[in-house]
Amino acid sequence: MIVLIVGMVQGMLPVNFWIYRCDPSLYGENRFLAYCSDPAYGSYEHGAIYFGLEKDIVSNLQSASVLILGSSRAQLGFSSVIVDKYFSARGLKYFNLGFNYWESDKFAKRIIERHDLRPNVVIVNADYFFTNAASLTAKKVMSGTRSVEFEYLLKEWAQRSHQDICIRKKYGFSEYICGRKPALYRSRLNGRTSVVNWPRSFQIGPFETNEPSDNTLVRLIRNGKSFKKFLNARNICLVITVIPSTNISSNPGREIAAALKVPFILPEVENLTFFDGNHLDEAGASKWSANFLKKFDALNLNCKPR
C-alpha cells in the first residue's frame, strides 16, 4: 500500500492517470481535459476520441459537415470564437480534429474509418501532414489492446475524481495533491481547444524557415494523393492550408495542393501573436481564422455544405 501511494503521488505508476497536478480550472459541461504537461497524466485526447469515451463525441464527429485535420498548430489555429460563430451562423457543424504530438494523416484516417465519418469537406493543415506516419501515442492507441483501452478508461475516470478533489474540495486533502500544471481542454461539441496556464516562450526573430528536400516533397505529394483518393471514395472535398509559424514554410502546402488539384487557402495576416512561435495564441487564432474563413466562404465546391 505504501509503495502504491508513493508511486501515485510521484507519478511513477505504469499507467499514467495521476491527474491531480493538472490545472482543473477549465472543466465545463462540454469540455474535458485533453492534455496535461505533467507526464504522470500526459495526453488523453487521442484515446478519448478514438475509443469514444466522452459523451456524444462520436455523434458530434459524425454529424460534422466540416472536419479540420492537422497537428497542434491546426488544433490551436482553428480554436476561436470566430470559427464557432461562422459555422453557427450557417447552421453547420464542424469538428476540429487536430492533435498534439505533431499528428499526421495515419491517425486521422483511422478515426475517419473507425467512426465512419462522412463530412462534406476536410480542411488539412499541410505542414508535413501527409507523412503516412503516426506519433507514438497514436500508435499505442491504434494497437487496440485491452491494456491500452483500460488505461484510457482510467484517465477518463480520473477526470471525475479530479473535479471532486481539486474543484469541489471533497475529502479534505486537495491542498496536498492538487496543482496548476499547464493543460489543454477540448470541447465535446466541436473539438475547440482552450489553453490554461500555458507559458509564453516566444522570442522575436531571427527566424529560419525550413524547406523540405525534393525527395521529401515527392513523398508528401504521393501520400497526399493517396489520402485524397481515400476522401474521394467517401465523397469528401479536400481544402489545404498552412497555419502560420515562424519556422514552417507554406511552399510545400501550396505545391501539394497544386499536385492534388485542390483549393489552397493562405490568407496573409500581419502582426499575428503566438505562444511560442509555432502555435497561435487565442488572439492570433481569431485574427487568422477570420481571414481564412472569408476565403473559404468564397470557394465554389460541389460538396460544400450550404
Secondary structure, DSSP 8 states (H G I E B T S, - for coil): -HHHHHHHHTT--SS----TTB--TT-BTTEEEEEESSTTT-B-HHHHHHTT-STTHHHHHHT-SEEEESSHHHHHHT-SHHHHHHHHHTT--EEE---TTT--HHHHHHHHHHTT---SEEEEE-SS--SS---HHHHHHHT--HHHHHHHHHHHHHHHHHHHHHTS-GGG-HHHH---B-EEEEETTT--EEEES------------B---HHHHHHHHHHHHHHHHHHHTTT-EEEEE----SSB-SHHHHHHHHHHT--EE----SS--BSSSSSB-HHHHHHHHHHHHHHHHT---TT---
